Amino acid sequence: MRATDDSRSAALVVVILVMSAAGAVVGCGGSPQNKTPSTGGGAGSGAAGATATGSAGTSDISGAGGASATSGAAGSSAQTGGGGADGTAGSGAGAGASGAAGNAAGSAGAVGTGGSGAAGSGAMGTAGMGATTTDFVCTELVGLWVASQWWSSFEKGVDGTKWEFMFQHHGYLEMFADPASPYWANAVSSKCTMNAATPDRVVFLPFSLSLSTMDEWVTNLTKVVETMKGKFPGVKRIELMTTLRSPGNMPCANDNDPNTVVAPYVDAAIKQVADASGGLVTVGPKIELTSCSWWAGGTDLTGAGNTGAGELLATYYQTH
């Protein structure tokens, strides 16, 4: 009987031990819904929170990486847009626009919209308004008798290898306006060293005893220009130069010839034809004699007048 009681007691102890072990296991499990979790359960809950926070932190770091992306640096490439000054500003401006994604750096892209490429506008050929005598290989002077008087003095004051002369004693404007005029077949004297047959500049001295209105002068000067374009296919400039005029373009007491004064309509006609030519035709010098004593009578010059007039013209054409 005692043995039986001992057996029961031992069995009871085993049951108690088993239940105690089970309780310990439950305590380690730490159910999240348990209002009073064991210490082990709390630790497990904390670990999970740390893991969640860590994941969020990783995402945040990734975001920071996006903010620090250097796409803004592309905006700096817009500075190459400054090259627009050479005429390619359009492509530079586009590069600047792409830099807008780079916040402050992108704003630098606006610099790319800077220069406009207008540099190419400018350039004018050697026949342009600013061309000088050194820009022409050969200049032919076409004029009447009075030009032959001062030619010798004039030629000494310029580079004679680049000038030549063709004249007609009574070479009036209306005659040169005719492309079939025999005047155009006259011999050329003191020819240029190069391109004598194809001068790239022609200086024409128009004069007339019969044309007395601006319209008549414009009509005949226009015909002369068209004729010269056919006679001199390589011409880059046609210069219209009036004949010599008295000091102040006023009559001299010692010479009552009206042609020693250039009429205003003559100057106006030359300017009108030049303005309408697109740059091919220019207005030549308006040379006034230094002294009335240079007139010998009519439009003829004295010896001093020949030398003086030639020197005045040479001085002008040394820089024109």
PLY file of the C-alpha trace (Angstrom):
ply
format ascii 1.0
element vertex 320
property float x
property float y
property float z
element edge 319
property int vertex1
property int vertex2
end_header
0.00 0.00 0.00
2.85 2.26 0.87
4.51 1.38 -2.38
1.43 2.39 -4.21
1.30 5.73 -2.48
4.91 6.34 -3.30
4.20 5.60 -6.94
1.34 8.04 -6.99
3.43 10.72 -5.37
6.16 10.28 -7.92
3.68 10.48 -10.76
2.23 13.65 -9.33
5.68 15.20 -9.15
6.28 14.31 -12.83
2.98 15.94 -13.84
3.87 19.09 -11.92
7.28 19.23 -13.52
5.81 18.77 -16.98
3.30 21.59 -16.43
5.98 23.88 -15.11
8.08 23.27 -18.19
5.13 24.00 -20.42
4.56 27.29 -18.62
8.14 28.27 -19.19
7.82 27.60 -22.89
4.69 29.75 -23.11
6.50 32.56 -21.34
9.32 32.49 -23.85
6.89 32.70 -26.74
5.74 36.21 -25.72
2.37 36.50 -27.44
2.03 40.12 -28.79
-1.60 40.26 -27.60
-0.54 39.43 -23.97
-1.31 42.44 -21.75
1.44 41.44 -19.36
4.12 39.88 -21.55
7.02 38.14 -20.05
10.40 39.75 -20.17
11.38 37.55 -23.07
8.29 38.59 -25.04
9.10 42.28 -24.60
12.54 41.79 -25.97
11.15 40.07 -29.01
8.72 42.91 -29.62
11.53 45.46 -29.36
13.66 43.65 -31.87
10.88 43.71 -34.41
10.44 47.46 -33.97
14.12 48.05 -34.46
14.00 46.09 -37.66
11.08 48.15 -38.99
12.80 51.38 -38.09
15.96 50.20 -39.72
14.12 49.50 -42.95
12.61 52.96 -42.95
16.03 54.41 -42.35
17.39 52.57 -45.32
14.63 53.99 -47.50
15.39 57.48 -46.18
19.04 57.13 -47.02
18.09 56.04 -50.46
15.95 59.15 -50.80
18.81 61.33 -49.67
20.88 59.78 -52.39
18.30 60.88 -54.92
18.40 64.46 -53.64
22.14 64.53 -53.93
22.02 63.28 -57.50
24.23 65.40 -59.72
21.71 65.91 -62.47
22.03 69.58 -61.57
25.59 69.41 -62.80
24.13 69.02 -66.25
23.01 72.60 -65.85
26.64 73.65 -65.73
26.98 72.25 -69.20
24.70 75.08 -70.22
27.73 77.31 -69.89
28.82 75.83 -73.15
25.82 77.70 -74.43
27.99 80.78 -74.13
29.39 79.55 -77.38
26.18 80.95 -78.80
28.17 84.09 -79.45
29.66 82.17 -82.35
26.23 81.57 -83.77
25.22 78.32 -81.97
23.47 79.75 -78.92
20.34 77.71 -79.73
21.96 74.37 -78.86
23.57 75.87 -75.79
20.19 77.08 -74.55
18.78 73.58 -74.84
21.54 72.18 -72.68
20.76 74.83 -70.11
17.10 73.83 -69.98
17.97 70.25 -69.11
19.88 71.56 -66.13
16.67 72.87 -64.59
16.24 69.53 -62.79
19.31 70.27 -60.73
17.80 72.91 -58.40
20.38 75.67 -57.83
22.88 74.13 -60.18
20.21 73.82 -62.81
19.46 77.51 -62.63
22.96 78.09 -63.92
21.66 76.59 -67.12
19.91 79.88 -67.78
23.34 81.24 -68.63
23.16 79.12 -71.72
20.51 81.40 -73.14
23.05 84.20 -73.20
24.76 85.28 -76.36
22.96 85.35 -79.63
25.02 84.31 -82.61
24.76 87.49 -84.61
28.48 87.62 -85.27
28.09 86.47 -88.86
26.18 89.55 -89.88
28.67 91.52 -90.37
31.19 91.06 -92.62
31.31 92.98 -95.79
33.39 92.12 -98.83
36.43 94.09 -99.88
34.17 96.11 -102.13
32.22 97.33 -99.10
31.79 100.92 -98.05
34.82 100.70 -95.76
37.21 99.34 -98.40
40.33 101.37 -99.14
42.57 101.70 -102.17
44.77 98.85 -100.89
41.80 96.47 -101.20
41.66 96.85 -104.99
44.09 95.25 -107.41
43.38 97.66 -110.26
41.44 100.92 -110.47
40.55 102.47 -113.82
39.76 106.19 -114.03
37.33 107.06 -116.81
36.97 110.77 -117.54
37.12 113.65 -119.96
39.69 116.30 -120.83
39.96 118.00 -117.45
41.01 114.69 -115.84
43.87 114.38 -118.30
45.26 117.68 -117.02
45.81 116.52 -113.45
46.42 112.80 -114.13
50.23 113.06 -114.25
50.45 114.78 -110.86
47.87 112.43 -109.41
49.62 109.25 -110.53
52.81 110.30 -108.74
50.95 110.49 -105.45
49.37 107.02 -105.54
50.57 103.50 -106.26
50.83 103.80 -110.04
50.95 100.02 -110.45
47.30 99.86 -109.33
45.87 102.72 -111.37
45.16 103.21 -115.09
43.42 105.89 -117.15
41.01 105.96 -120.06
39.76 109.34 -121.27
37.80 111.02 -124.02
38.34 114.72 -124.70
34.63 115.50 -124.89
33.55 112.46 -122.93
30.15 113.60 -121.77
27.92 111.55 -119.49
25.20 110.84 -122.05
27.78 109.40 -124.46
29.20 106.95 -121.92
25.63 105.93 -121.06
25.47 104.20 -124.43
27.11 100.74 -124.33
27.66 100.98 -128.10
29.56 104.28 -127.84
32.99 104.21 -129.52
34.34 105.84 -126.35
34.38 102.43 -124.68
36.95 101.28 -127.25
39.45 104.01 -126.34
42.94 102.94 -125.39
43.86 102.65 -121.73
47.07 104.40 -120.67
49.43 103.70 -117.79
47.93 100.26 -117.30
47.82 98.43 -113.99
50.52 95.83 -113.39
47.84 93.21 -112.64
44.32 92.72 -114.03
44.57 95.71 -116.36
41.82 94.32 -118.58
39.53 93.51 -115.66
39.78 96.32 -113.09
37.94 95.64 -109.85
37.22 99.34 -109.26
36.18 101.98 -111.80
36.17 105.69 -110.94
33.97 107.63 -113.35
33.99 111.43 -113.73
30.60 112.42 -115.23
30.15 115.78 -116.93
27.52 117.16 -119.28
26.76 120.43 -121.07
23.22 119.37 -122.04
21.72 117.51 -119.05
20.22 120.08 -116.68
17.83 118.25 -114.35
18.26 115.71 -111.61
16.02 113.19 -113.40
18.16 113.39 -116.55
21.29 112.82 -114.51
19.80 109.90 -112.60
18.64 108.25 -115.83
22.01 108.59 -117.55
24.09 107.67 -114.50
22.00 104.54 -114.07
22.68 103.62 -117.69
26.41 104.17 -117.19
26.39 101.86 -114.17
24.58 99.14 -116.10
26.98 99.58 -119.02
30.00 99.32 -116.73
28.67 96.14 -115.15
28.72 94.63 -118.64
32.08 96.10 -119.67
33.82 95.22 -116.40
32.32 91.89 -115.21
34.69 91.63 -112.24
34.06 95.15 -110.93
33.48 95.38 -107.18
33.01 99.13 -106.91
31.92 101.89 -109.27
32.72 105.33 -107.90
31.04 108.45 -109.28
33.19 111.56 -108.82
32.11 115.06 -109.82
34.41 117.34 -111.74
36.52 119.95 -109.91
34.73 122.84 -108.24
35.77 126.36 -107.24
36.64 127.13 -103.60
33.46 126.83 -101.53
31.70 125.70 -104.74
31.12 129.35 -105.46
31.86 131.29 -108.71
35.29 132.86 -108.97
35.67 136.48 -110.01
38.35 135.57 -112.56
36.32 132.80 -114.23
32.62 133.18 -114.96
32.16 129.71 -116.49
29.13 128.18 -114.71
30.73 124.73 -114.90
33.37 125.69 -112.35
30.55 125.20 -109.83
28.86 121.81 -109.43
25.07 122.12 -109.41
23.25 120.68 -106.36
21.15 118.37 -108.56
24.35 116.72 -109.80
25.43 115.81 -106.27
21.88 114.70 -105.46
21.66 112.49 -108.56
24.96 110.77 -107.78
23.85 110.07 -104.23
20.49 108.68 -105.38
22.10 106.27 -107.83
24.62 105.16 -105.22
21.91 104.61 -102.60
19.91 102.46 -105.01
22.86 100.28 -106.03
23.08 97.99 -103.02
26.65 99.04 -102.26
28.16 98.64 -105.73
28.16 102.37 -106.44
29.70 104.93 -104.08
30.00 108.71 -104.03
33.48 109.92 -104.91
35.35 112.93 -103.49
34.12 116.47 -104.00
37.38 118.27 -104.71
37.46 122.03 -104.34
40.38 124.00 -105.74
42.49 125.74 -103.14
42.57 128.97 -105.15
40.56 130.59 -107.94
43.92 131.35 -109.56
44.15 127.68 -110.52
41.55 128.26 -113.21
43.01 129.20 -116.56
39.60 129.97 -118.07
36.53 127.84 -118.44
37.24 124.49 -116.78
40.87 124.40 -117.88
43.61 124.58 -115.25
46.89 126.43 -115.05
50.12 124.51 -114.47
49.83 125.15 -110.74
46.21 124.09 -110.93
47.11 120.81 -112.65
49.68 119.99 -109.99
47.53 121.16 -107.09
44.39 119.33 -108.19
46.33 116.12 -108.81
47.85 116.31 -105.33
44.48 116.90 -103.69
43.01 113.84 -105.41
46.07 111.72 -104.64
45.83 112.62 -100.96
42.21 111.45 -100.93
42.88 108.17 -102.72
45.85 107.27 -100.56
43.27 106.28 -97.92
40.17 105.53 -100.02
0 1
1 2
2 3
3 4
4 5
5 6
6 7
7 8
8 9
9 10
10 11
11 12
12 13
13 14
14 15
15 16
16 17
17 18
18 19
19 20
20 21
21 22
22 23
23 24
24 25
25 26
26 27
27 28
28 29
29 30
30 31
31 32
32 33
33 34
34 35
35 36
36 37
37 38
38 39
39 40
40 41
41 42
42 43
43 44
44 45
45 46
46 47
47 48
48 49
49 50
50 51
51 52
52 53
53 54
54 55
55 56
56 57
57 58
58 59
59 60
60 61
61 62
62 63
63 64
64 65
65 66
66 67
67 68
68 69
69 70
70 71
71 72
72 73
73 74
74 75
75 76
76 77
77 78
78 79
79 80
80 81
81 82
82 83
83 84
84 85
85 86
86 87
87 88
88 89
89 90
90 91
91 92
92 93
93 94
94 95
95 96
96 97
97 98
98 99
99 100
100 101
101 102
102 103
103 104
104 105
105 106
106 107
107 108
108 109
109 110
110 111
111 112
112 113
113 114
114 115
115 116
116 117
117 118
118 119
119 120
120 121
121 122
122 123
123 124
124 125
125 126
126 127
127 128
128 129
129 130
130 131
131 132
132 133
133 134
134 135
135 136
136 137
137 138
138 139
139 140
140 141
141 142
142 143
143 144
144 145
145 146
146 147
147 148
148 149
149 150
150 151
151 152
152 153
153 154
154 155
155 156
156 157
157 158
158 159
159 160
160 161
161 162
162 163
163 164
164 165
165 166
166 167
167 168
168 169
169 170
170 171
171 172
172 173
173 174
174 175
175 176
176 177
177 178
178 179
179 180
180 181
181 182
182 183
183 184
184 185
185 186
186 187
187 188
188 189
189 190
190 191
191 192
192 193
193 194
194 195
195 196
196 197
197 198
198 199
199 200
200 201
201 202
202 203
203 204
204 205
205 206
206 207
207 208
208 209
209 210
210 211
211 212
212 213
213 214
214 215
215 216
216 217
217 218
218 219
219 220
220 221
221 222
222 223
223 224
224 225
225 226
226 227
227 228
228 229
229 230
230 231
231 232
232 233
233 234
234 235
235 236
236 237
237 238
238 239
239 240
240 241
241 242
242 243
243 244
244 245
245 246
246 247
247 248
248 249
249 250
250 251
251 252
252 253
253 254
254 255
255 256
256 257
257 258
258 259
259 260
260 261
261 262
262 263
263 264
264 265
265 266
266 267
267 268
268 269
269 270
270 271
271 272
272 273
273 274
274 275
275 276
276 277
277 278
278 279
279 280
280 281
281 282
282 283
283 284
284 285
285 286
286 287
287 288
288 289
289 290
290 291
291 292
292 293
293 294
294 295
295 296
296 297
297 298
298 299
299 300
300 301
301 302
302 303
303 304
304 305
305 306
306 307
307 308
308 309
309 310
310 311
311 312
312 313
313 314
314 315
315 316
316 317
317 318
318 319
